[in-house]
Amino acid sequence: VGTANGVATSLQMIGIALANMLVGSLQDMGPRFYPGTTVKSYSYCMVFFIFCGVAASLLTLIINLLDARAGGALNAPKVQPPQATNTNSRSLADTTSLQPVETPPADPR
């Protein structure tokens, strides 16, 4: 499990680094400047982020449809294993519902 998490994290960090470089390049390629500044417009960056959101939504829909056709394991509820019961022992809840036992009166002799 540790190796899989390490590989997944490494791939995610590579993707983040590449996305940051792409966004920087898109920002530099923008043809317009904000009025009165040297800051370029974020139009190309916004188109990129909209594309990423639409692509992620479509991939999610495709994965869910394919999973539903294959039996729906990804969206299946978590199955709880049956709990073993021991009839020889009493729990604290069982002992609190017991009535006190009346003791017989003491012999006055």
Contact map, one row per residue, 1 for C-alpha under 8 A:
1111100000000000000000000000000000000000000000000000000000000000000000000000000000000000000000000000000000000
1111110000000000000000000000000000000000000000000000000000000000000000000000000000000000000000000000000000000
1111111000000000000000000000000000000000000000000000000000000000000000000000000000000000000000000000000000000
1111111100000000000000000000000000000000000000000000000000000000000000000000000000000000000000000000000000000
1111111110000000000000000000000000000000000000000000000000000000000000000000000000000000000000000000000000000
0111111111000000000000000000000000000000000000000000000000000000000000000000000000000000000000000000000000000
0011111111100000000000000000000000000000000000000000000000000000000000000000000000000000000000000000000000000
0001111111110000000000000000000000000000000000000000000000000000000000000000000000000000000000000000000000000
0000111111111000000000000000000000000000000000000000000000000000000000000000000000000000000000000000000000000
0000011111111100000000000000000000000000000000000000000000000000000000000000000000000000000000000000000000000
0000001111111110000000000000000000000000000000000000000000000000000000000000000000000000000000000000000000000
0000000111111111000000000000000000000000000000000000000000000000000000000000000000000000000000000000000000000
0000000011111111100000000000000000000000000000000000000000000000000000000000000000000000000000000000000000000
0000000001111111110000000000000000000000000000000000000000000000000000000000000000000000000000000000000000000
0000000000111111111000000000000000000000000000000000000000000000000000000000000000000000000000000000000000000
0000000000011111111100000000000000000000000000000000000000000000000000000000000000000000000000000000000000000
0000000000001111111110000000000000000000000000000000000000000000000000000000000000000000000000000000000000000
0000000000000111111111000000000000000000000000000000000000000000000000000000000000000000000000000000000000000
0000000000000011111111100000000000000000000000000000000000000000000000000000000000000000000000000000000000000
0000000000000001111111110000000000000000000000000000000000000000000000000000000000000000000000000000000000000
0000000000000000111111111000000000000000000000000000000000000000000000000000000000000000000000000000000000000
0000000000000000011111111100000000000000000000000000000000000000000000000000000000000000000000000000000000000
0000000000000000001111111110000000000000000010010000000000000000000000000000000000000000000000000000000000000
0000000000000000000111111111000000000000000000000000000000000000000000000000000000000000000000000000000000000
0000000000000000000011111111100000000000000000000000000000000000000000000000000000000000000000000000000000000
0000000000000000000001111111110000000000000110000000000000000000000000000000000000000000000000000000000000000
0000000000000000000000111111110000000001110110000000000000000000000000000000000000000000000000000000000000000
0000000000000000000000011111110000000001000000000000000000000000000000000000000000000000000000000000000000000
0000000000000000000000001111111000000000000100000000000000000000000000000000000000000000000000000000000000000
0000000000000000000000000111111110000001111100000000000000000000000000000000000000000000000000000000000000000
0000000000000000000000000000111110000001100000000000000000000000000000000000000000000000000000000000000000000
0000000000000000000000000000011111000001100000000000000000000000000000000000000000000000000000000000000000000
0000000000000000000000000000011111101111100000000000000000000000000000000000000000000000000000000000000000000
0000000000000000000000000000000111111111100000000000000000000000000000000000000000000000000000000000000000000
0000000000000000000000000000000011111000000000000000000000000000000000000000000000000000000000000000000000000
0000000000000000000000000000000001111100000000000000000000000000000000000000000000000000000000000000000000000
0000000000000000000000000000000011111110000000000000000000000000000000000000000000000000000000000000000000000
0000000000000000000000000000000011011111000000000000000000000000000000000000000000000000000000000000000000000
0000000000000000000000000000000011001111100000000000000000000000000000000000000000000000000000000000000000000
0000000000000000000000000011011111000111110000000000000000000000000000000000000000000000000000000000000000000
0000000000000000000000000010011111000011111100000000000000000000000000000000000000000000000000000000000000000
0000000000000000000000000010010000000001111111000000000000000000000000000000000000000000000000000000000000000
0000000000000000000000000000010000000000111111100000000000000000000000000000000000000000000000000000000000000
0000000000000000000000000110110000000000111111110000000000000000000000000000000000000000000000000000000000000
0000000000000000000000100110000000000000011111111000000000000000000000000000000000000000000000000000000000000
0000000000000000000000000000000000000000011111111100000000000000000000000000000000000000000000000000000000000
0000000000000000000000000000000000000000001111111110000000000000000000000000000000000000000000000000000000000
0000000000000000000000100000000000000000000111111111000000000000000000000000000000000000000000000000000000000
0000000000000000000000000000000000000000000011111111100000000000000000000000000000000000000000000000000000000
0000000000000000000000000000000000000000000001111111110000000000000000000000000000000000000000000000000000000
0000000000000000000000000000000000000000000000111111111000000000000000000000000000000000000000000000000000000
0000000000000000000000000000000000000000000000011111111100000000000000000000000000000000000000000000000000000
0000000000000000000000000000000000000000000000001111111110000000000000000000000000000000000000000000000000000
0000000000000000000000000000000000000000000000000111111111000000000000000000000000000000000000000000000000000
0000000000000000000000000000000000000000000000000011111111100000000000000000000000000000000000000000000000000
0000000000000000000000000000000000000000000000000001111111110000000000000000000000000000000000000000000000000
0000000000000000000000000000000000000000000000000000111111111000000000000000000000000000000000000000000000000
0000000000000000000000000000000000000000000000000000011111111100000000000000000000000000000000000000000000000
0000000000000000000000000000000000000000000000000000001111111110000000000000000000000000000000000000000000000
0000000000000000000000000000000000000000000000000000000111111111000000000000000000000000000000000000000000000
0000000000000000000000000000000000000000000000000000000011111111100000000000000000000000000000000000000000000
0000000000000000000000000000000000000000000000000000000001111111110000000000000000000000000000000000000000000
0000000000000000000000000000000000000000000000000000000000111111111000000000000000000000000000000000000000000
0000000000000000000000000000000000000000000000000000000000011111111100010100000000000000000000000000000000000
0000000000000000000000000000000000000000000000000000000000001111111110000000000000000000000000000000000000000
0000000000000000000000000000000000000000000000000000000000000111111111000000000000000000000000000000000000000
0000000000000000000000000000000000000000000000000000000000000011111111111100000000000000000000000000000000000
0000000000000000000000000000000000000000000000000000000000000001111111111000000000000000000000000000000000000
0000000000000000000000000000000000000000000000000000000000000000111111110000000000000000000000000000000000000
0000000000000000000000000000000000000000000000000000000000000000011111111000000000000000000000000000000000000
0000000000000000000000000000000000000000000000000000000000000000001111111000000000000000000000000000000000000
0000000000000000000000000000000000000000000000000000000000000001001111111111000000000000000000000000000000000
0000000000000000000000000000000000000000000000000000000000000000001101111111000000000000000000000000000000000
0000000000000000000000000000000000000000000000000000000000000001001000011111000000000000000000000000000000000
0000000000000000000000000000000000000000000000000000000000000000000000011111100000000000000000000000000000000
0000000000000000000000000000000000000000000000000000000000000000000000011111110000000000000000000000000000000
0000000000000000000000000000000000000000000000000000000000000000000000000011111000000000000000000000000000000
0000000000000000000000000000000000000000000000000000000000000000000000000001111100000000000000000000000000000
0000000000000000000000000000000000000000000000000000000000000000000000000000111110000000000000000000000000000
0000000000000000000000000000000000000000000000000000000000000000000000000000011111000000000000000000000000000
0000000000000000000000000000000000000000000000000000000000000000000000000000001111100000000000000000000000000
0000000000000000000000000000000000000000000000000000000000000000000000000000000111110000000000000000000000000
0000000000000000000000000000000000000000000000000000000000000000000000000000000011111000000000000000000000000
0000000000000000000000000000000000000000000000000000000000000000000000000000000001111100000000000000000000000
0000000000000000000000000000000000000000000000000000000000000000000000000000000000111110000000000000000000000
0000000000000000000000000000000000000000000000000000000000000000000000000000000000011111100000000000000000000
0000000000000000000000000000000000000000000000000000000000000000000000000000000000001111110000000000000000000
0000000000000000000000000000000000000000000000000000000000000000000000000000000000000111110000000000000000000
0000000000000000000000000000000000000000000000000000000000000000000000000000000000000111111000000000000000000
0000000000000000000000000000000000000000000000000000000000000000000000000000000000000011111111100000000000000
0000000000000000000000000000000000000000000000000000000000000000000000000000000000000000111111100000000000000
0000000000000000000000000000000000000000000000000000000000000000000000000000000000000000011111110000000000000
0000000000000000000000000000000000000000000000000000000000000000000000000000000000000000011111111000000000000
0000000000000000000000000000000000000000000000000000000000000000000000000000000000000000011111111100000000000
0000000000000000000000000000000000000000000000000000000000000000000000000000000000000000011111111100000000000
0000000000000000000000000000000000000000000000000000000000000000000000000000000000000000000111111100000000000
0000000000000000000000000000000000000000000000000000000000000000000000000000000000000000000011111110000000000
0000000000000000000000000000000000000000000000000000000000000000000000000000000000000000000001111111000000000
0000000000000000000000000000000000000000000000000000000000000000000000000000000000000000000000001111100000000
0000000000000000000000000000000000000000000000000000000000000000000000000000000000000000000000000111110000000
0000000000000000000000000000000000000000000000000000000000000000000000000000000000000000000000000011111000000
0000000000000000000000000000000000000000000000000000000000000000000000000000000000000000000000000001111100000
0000000000000000000000000000000000000000000000000000000000000000000000000000000000000000000000000000111110000
0000000000000000000000000000000000000000000000000000000000000000000000000000000000000000000000000000011111000
0000000000000000000000000000000000000000000000000000000000000000000000000000000000000000000000000000001111100
0000000000000000000000000000000000000000000000000000000000000000000000000000000000000000000000000000000111110
0000000000000000000000000000000000000000000000000000000000000000000000000000000000000000000000000000000011111
0000000000000000000000000000000000000000000000000000000000000000000000000000000000000000000000000000000001111
0000000000000000000000000000000000000000000000000000000000000000000000000000000000000000000000000000000000111
